[in-house]
Amino acid sequence: MNKVILLKNRPEGKPSLKDFEFTEEEKPQPKDGEILLKTKYVSVDPYLRGRMRDEKSYIAPFEVGKPLESGIIAEVVESKNKNFNKGEYVNGMLPWKQFQTSNGTGLNKVDGEKAPLKAYLGILGLTGITAYLGLKKIGKPEKGETLLVSAAAGAVGSIVGQIGKIKGCHVVGIAGSEEKIDRIQEKFGFDAAINYKTTSNMKKAIAEACPDGVDVYFDNVGGEILDAALANMNKYSRVINCGAISLYNEIKTPTGPRVESTLIKNSILMQGFTVRDFVKDFGPAQRRLAQWMEEDKLNYLETVVEGFENIPQAFIDLFEGKNKGKMIVVV
Ligand SMILES: NC(=O)c1ccc[n+]([C@@H]2O[C@H](COP(=O)([O-])OP(=O)(O)OC[C@H]3O[C@@H](n4cnc5c(N)ncnc54)[C@H](OP(=O)(O)O)[C@@H]3O)[C@@H](O)[C@H]2O)c1
């Protein structure tokens, strides 16, 4: 039999295990032109929370009673498709099933000889590409500027900070534990870090860590941390709205300060994006990230959880900050 994870309910507030259903179906058999895939690594990502809501967005919502899906690395265990060989690995947006068939549409082959397979879900996948292209296309950091990053010990944030160092910026990270703020300074070379969970005045803490003000803010969390960052932005500074995890579980989005006067007074650019806006730049971005890895300029962290049945819990744990770096489930 084949294990499958379905969306049982649309969560109200923070998701819980009760919102997921574990079920089994018959193991599928590939038809002519198809391959049989065995799930190996599963990416869990904050944006999946948005797909659990029944609302229009840049990507369709999950359907109740149907499998959830995310970025998956799978092994081709049987092939009736001339483009794929048994034993190859592919990366694609796939349902949370242990086995599944595919005609190959939307799958990219990945080479475990060139980099660890998990890296294609993290630093060499959409995570790294989001960090690289969000910063390059919107943040445009210059040498000597100050770059502030939130969720800085997470998958995207930890890469953004390191790219900031490569570009010669003063890099300050915001994260939710002492261990995380130590780690990003020691392992990733951040110049300073703020633990937002133990800091009572974030506006002041950012001002102290960024004595020349903030030129680029890469925002992964939104909410009150964004409010505090905005109060420290320099003239002609850039705010990159990559994510807003602090709001994803809110039933009613809280209203913050009005931002227009702040933006006008300091000529601040504030721009949201989804990484697929830059799809034509994915190839060069991935090559640049791989090159920096080879040159030992870029490092990465992973939190690896074992077991297909632990995919929902690993996803829920993102909202508790239990991950350092990319959260991945190995099946
Ligand atoms: N625009 C795009 O195309 C795109 C692509 C990928 C990701 N994203 C967004 O980028 C952000 C980071 O994604 P990721 O995959 O790299 O996840 P991640 O940072 O690896 O994991 C999420 C982290 O967010 C922090 N967090 C959780 N709840 C929080 C809260 N209420 N306030 C402040 N921080 C909180 C936690 O770290 P702490 O311990 O520090 O709290 C947690 O480890 C997310 O908002 C995601 O939606 C956007």
The ligand as a MOL file (V3000), in Angstrom:
LIG
                    3D

  0  0  0     0  0            999 V3000
M  V30 BEGIN CTAB
M  V30 COUNTS 48 52 0 0 0
M  V30 BEGIN ATOM
M  V30 1 N 8.5830 35.4150 -1.9790 0
M  V30 2 C 8.9510 34.1660 -2.2470 0
M  V30 3 O 8.9830 33.7220 -3.4040 0
M  V30 4 C 9.3660 33.2880 -1.1100 0
M  V30 5 C 10.0670 32.0800 -1.3490 0
M  V30 6 C 10.4780 31.3320 -0.2440 0
M  V30 7 C 10.1540 31.7610 1.0420 0
M  V30 8 N 9.4460 32.9120 1.2110 0 CHG=1
M  V30 9 C 9.1170 33.4160 2.5390 0
M  V30 10 O 10.3480 33.6690 3.1880 0
M  V30 11 C 10.1890 33.4570 4.5860 0
M  V30 12 C 11.2510 32.4780 5.0530 0
M  V30 13 O 11.0000 31.2210 4.4270 0
M  V30 14 P 11.9640 29.9960 4.7160 0
M  V30 15 O 11.5470 28.8880 3.8220 0
M  V30 16 O 13.3540 30.4730 4.6770 0 CHG=-1
M  V30 17 O 11.5690 29.6000 6.1960 0
M  V30 18 P 12.5350 29.5420 7.4300 0
M  V30 19 O 13.0580 30.9070 7.6770 0
M  V30 20 O 13.5260 28.4520 7.2390 0
M  V30 21 O 11.5710 29.1160 8.6120 0
M  V30 22 C 10.6710 29.9980 9.1570 0
M  V30 23 C 11.3020 30.7900 10.3280 0
M  V30 24 O 10.4860 31.9060 10.5930 0
M  V30 25 C 10.6470 32.2890 11.9310 0
M  V30 26 N 9.3250 32.6210 12.4960 0
M  V30 27 C 8.2890 31.7800 12.6720 0
M  V30 28 N 7.2350 32.4440 13.1990 0
M  V30 29 C 7.6450 33.7340 13.3610 0
M  V30 30 C 7.0260 34.9100 13.8620 0
M  V30 31 N 5.7680 34.8910 14.3110 0
M  V30 32 N 7.7380 36.0660 13.8910 0
M  V30 33 C 9.0220 36.0940 13.4330 0
M  V30 34 N 9.6640 35.0100 12.9460 0
M  V30 35 C 8.9750 33.8550 12.9080 0
M  V30 36 C 11.2630 31.1040 12.6770 0
M  V30 37 O 12.5850 31.4580 13.0910 0
M  V30 38 P 12.8450 32.2220 14.4840 0
M  V30 39 O 13.3260 31.1720 15.4480 0
M  V30 40 O 13.8990 33.2110 14.1140 0
M  V30 41 O 11.5530 32.8240 14.9300 0
M  V30 42 C 11.3360 29.9960 11.6210 0
M  V30 43 O 12.4800 29.2000 11.7540 0
M  V30 44 C 8.7720 32.9670 4.8010 0
M  V30 45 O 7.9640 34.0740 5.1760 0
M  V30 46 C 8.3710 32.4520 3.4410 0
M  V30 47 O 6.9770 32.4760 3.2460 0
M  V30 48 C 9.0560 33.6670 0.1610 0
M  V30 END ATOM
M  V30 BEGIN BOND
M  V30 1 1 1 2
M  V30 2 2 2 3
M  V30 3 1 2 4
M  V30 4 1 4 5
M  V30 5 2 4 48
M  V30 6 2 5 6
M  V30 7 1 6 7
M  V30 8 2 7 8
M  V30 9 1 8 9
M  V30 10 1 8 48
M  V30 11 1 9 10
M  V30 12 1 9 46
M  V30 13 1 10 11
M  V30 14 1 11 12
M  V30 15 1 11 44
M  V30 16 1 12 13
M  V30 17 1 13 14
M  V30 18 2 14 15
M  V30 19 1 14 16
M  V30 20 1 14 17
M  V30 21 1 17 18
M  V30 22 2 18 19
M  V30 23 1 18 20
M  V30 24 1 18 21
M  V30 25 1 21 22
M  V30 26 1 22 23
M  V30 27 1 23 24
M  V30 28 1 23 42
M  V30 29 1 24 25
M  V30 30 1 25 26
M  V30 31 1 25 36
M  V30 32 1 26 27
M  V30 33 1 26 35
M  V30 34 2 27 28
M  V30 35 1 28 29
M  V30 36 1 29 30
M  V30 37 2 29 35
M  V30 38 1 30 31
M  V30 39 2 30 32
M  V30 40 1 32 33
M  V30 41 2 33 34
M  V30 42 1 34 35
M  V30 43 1 36 37
M  V30 44 1 36 42
M  V30 45 1 37 38
M  V30 46 2 38 39
M  V30 47 1 38 40
M  V30 48 1 38 41
M  V30 49 1 42 43
M  V30 50 1 44 45
M  V30 51 1 44 46
M  V30 52 1 46 47
M  V30 END BOND
M  V30 END CTAB
M  END
